[in-house]
Amino acid sequence: MKKLLERAKRSRKTQRLRRLLDRAIDRVRDTLAVPGPRLQPVPVRAKRRKG
């Protein structure tokens, strides 16, 4: 049972990370697709955990 819980937790974490990555990549693609210089930097919020 414990193993199953651990696996579920891990998969949830990886899903969240993947979603954040996908969002960041999409934003970068969008900024590259827009011609001309962009003044604002692309905000990407991803919390880094130590450890």
C-alpha positions in Angstrom: 0.0 0.0 0.0 2.8 2.4 0.9 4.5 1.8 -2.4 1.3 2.6 -4.3 0.9 5.9 -2.3 4.6 6.8 -3.1 4.1 6.1 -6.7 0.9 8.2 -6.9 2.6 11.1 -5.1 5.6 10.9 -7.5 3.4 10.8 -10.6 1.4 13.8 -9.3 4.6 15.7 -8.8 6.0 14.8 -12.3 2.6 15.8 -13.8 2.8 19.2 -12.2 6.4 19.7 -13.3 5.6 18.6 -16.8 2.6 21.1 -16.9 4.9 23.9 -15.7 7.5 23.0 -18.3 4.9 22.8 -21.1 3.6 26.2 -20.1 7.0 27.8 -20.1 7.9 26.3 -23.5 4.6 27.6 -24.9 5.3 31.1 -23.6 8.8 31.0 -25.1 7.4 29.9 -28.4 4.8 32.6 -28.4 7.4 35.3 -27.7 9.6 34.0 -30.5 6.6 34.0 -32.9 5.9 37.7 -32.2 8.0 39.9 -34.4 9.8 42.8 -32.9 11.5 43.3 -29.6 9.5 42.5 -26.4 10.0 44.8 -23.5 8.7 42.6 -20.8 10.5 39.4 -19.8 8.5 36.2 -19.9 7.3 35.4 -16.4 7.7 31.8 -15.5 6.8 30.8 -12.0 8.3 27.6 -10.8 9.3 27.0 -7.2 12.6 25.3 -6.7 12.9 23.1 -3.7 16.2 22.5 -2.0 17.2 18.9 -1.4 
